[in-house]
Structures are given as structure tokens and as C-alpha cells.
């Protein structure tokens, strides 16, 4: 009997088909990587790219690179925000900050706004006609909620009709908070989880970052650090405890853990030289922080100098670390 020869391409096709049939026959799912039609970044100052008339175009809450004429250069990949790194993995850049060699159109938008809270998050989608099927939403919000509760006595009360974990239910490690202001923070994390779940019912996929400890930031130097961290922890647990464990549509990124690792003084995998202070001069507000206002010569993302840029906001290196973490999580999630 003559031997039957197969071209390599034909053999590969047959093997792929056999693998598909085997997976189906064993009850398995055929995994196809999710390719979003739109990528929309939502949140607060941590994700903001300036577009308002009062802003320098491209102004952000990190260290901004400058062009030779002194204008902001948000496209310099040594100074990208975390969300810019995520969309770059898809070959894209935000329409608000075009990058050479990347697709920069209306399908990829930076919609985060200053002073945004969980309660105002959904309104950011109004500019693009709301959420749609096959959207990928990048969400990073909660810092303004924590600081509002910390500073505002009227926000430091347990919300009415609160139930479940945030109302103090549970046992052991799963017991919810019992301090009213912590319950208030937890309730805001819960509200965020509920909003994300509502978006997935429309067909959107979500990458959501939890919140770095606000009491460990330079902005908290003269504040009650322990109290701010307890509010942050309550917010994060309100988010995590109200997301399903096996959700395919929501990828939770533990940004807080990554920042904590960066701030460790012993056995940290990241050799930062300064883990507590801001790299920008004290005279610079967070959005005025640029390569011209630094305490050092170079704060680009390939250097382990400072964890923080200014106030509570992250340096380019820290943005790279959580951006790469979020990008990996997005690409590995079986959306």
C-alpha cells in the first residue's frame, strides 16, 4: 500500500480540527481570544488624559514628558499611564493621545474625568453612546470616594438598607466591617461591582483595578494614614466580595498588591530608591508634574527611582508595572 503524504499546512489543519473535536467531545470550550471592538478607559485622575480647555493638551497625573517647545508629550512611551500600556498591547492608542504606529481613532477612548467617583462613573460613557456589546472597559476608580469619606462627616455613615458583607455580615476572615465609615467605603466598592456586572449583561468585558492604599501615598504624609488605609481596604473588599469568583467577563487586577510590593523596604522585587516620597518638587501640583519639575535627572519608566510622581499619583515606572499587569490579565482572561 502506498504511503500517503501530507503537506505540513494540511497536517496542521487536520490536527487543529482534531483538537477542536476532542475538546467538544470532552465537553470543553473552544477558546478564542477576545478582540474588542472598542476599548474605553473610565475612572478618575489615575487614568486621566487632559482634554478640557483649561488643560495643557495631554496633561496627566504622573510625570509628563515635554516636547522641545515645552508642550506635553503624552505619546512618549517612557512616560505612559497604565491604561496606555494596556491599549498598546492591542496595537492601539487613545484618540486623546495618538501614538505613531498605533491605531488612534474613535474606537479607543480615554474617558476618565477629574474628581470622578463611583457614582459619576457611568456618565463618562455618555460621550460614546453608552456601553455596547464587545466593548472592553478599563476601570480604575475609588480614590476620590475614599478621600470624600475621610474628609466629609456626612459621608461617614452607614448607608441605609445596606445588606451582606458590607453590613458586617459573615464570619472570620469573611466578616464585613462594623465601623460606619468603613461600611460607607465598602458600600461604594459594592456599588462599583454592581455597575460592572450591569455592563457585562450588555456584552461588555471589564478590566478593573483595585485601589492602592491611600494612606501610604505622599498626599497622606500629614493625615491619619491608618484610617485612610482602613477605608481603602473596605472599598477594595466591597468590590472583591461582590464580584463572582468565576466571572469570565470581569478581570480583577490587584494593583494594590503591586504597589505594596514596590513600597516594601525588605525583599521587594523592585529596587526603587525612594518608596514614599514624590519625585516632583513640592511646588508642583500633580498635574503640573513634568520632566522639568523633577528632583532627579530621569524618571522614565525604565528606571526604578520613585514609586510616586506627586500627591497620590504614580510614577511612570509604577504605571508601567501595573499597566503590564493589567495588560497580561486582559489578554489571559477567557473573556
KAFENBEL-V388329 format. One record per pair of residues at least 24 apart in sequence whose ideal C-beta (glycine too) atoms are under 6 Angstrom apart, sorted by the first residue. I is the first residue (numbers start at 1). J is the second residue. If there is no record, write none. Layout:
# KAFENBEL-V388329
I;J / I;J
This chain:
# KAFENBEL-V388329
31;334 / 34;335 / 36;134 / 36;136 / 37;134 / 38;107 / 38;135 / 39;87 / 39;108 / 39;136 / 40;109 / 40;111 / 40;137 / 41;83 / 41;110 / 41;112 / 41;138 / 42;111 / 42;112 / 42;121 / 42;124 / 42;139 / 43;112 / 43;139 / 43;140 / 43;141 / 44;116 / 44;141 / 44;143 / 44;144 / 45;114 / 46;140 / 47;83 / 47;112 / 47;140 / 48;112 / 48;114 / 49;96 / 49;97 / 49;110 / 51;96 / 58;97 / 59;287 / 61;286 / 61;287 / 61;313 / 62;309 / 62;313 / 62;319 / 63;289 / 63;299 / 63;309 / 63;316 / 64;290 / 65;291 / 66;290 / 66;291 / 75;99 / 78;300 / 78;301 / 79;316 / 81;319 / 82;319 / 82;322 / 82;323 / 83;138 / 85;323 / 85;327 / 86;138 / 86;323 / 86;326 / 86;327 / 89;327 / 115;144 / 117;144 / 117;145 / 118;145 / 118;188 / 118;191 / 118;192 / 131;199 / 131;202 / 131;204 / 133;203 / 135;204 / 136;205 / 137;204 / 137;206 / 138;207 / 139;208 / 140;209 / 142;211 / 142;235 / 145;188 / 146;214 / 146;231 / 146;232 / 146;235 / 149;181 / 149;184 / 149;185 / 149;231 / 150;228 / 150;231 / 156;181 / 158;183 / 159;187 / 162;187 / 165;241 / 166;190 / 166;238 / 177;234 / 182;230 / 182;234 / 185;231 / 185;234 / 185;235 / 186;234 / 186;238 / 188;235 / 189;235 / 189;238 / 189;239 / 190;238 / 190;242 / 192;239 / 193;239 / 193;242 / 193;243 / 196;250 / 200;249 / 205;249 / 205;335 / 206;250 / 207;251 / 207;326 / 207;330 / 208;252 / 209;253 / 209;255 / 210;236 / 210;254 / 210;255 / 210;256 / 211;235 / 211;236 / 212;256 / 212;259 / 217;312 / 218;277 / 218;278 / 218;308 / 219;311 / 219;312 / 248;334 / 251;329 / 251;333 / 253;325 / 253;326 / 253;329 / 255;322 / 258;321 / 258;322 / 258;325 / 262;307 / 263;307 / 270;304 / 271;304 / 272;304 / 272;307 / 273;305 / 274;306 / 275;307 / 278;308 / 278;310 / 279;306 / 279;309 / 279;315 / 280;309 / 280;310 / 284;310 / 286;310 / 286;311 / 286;313
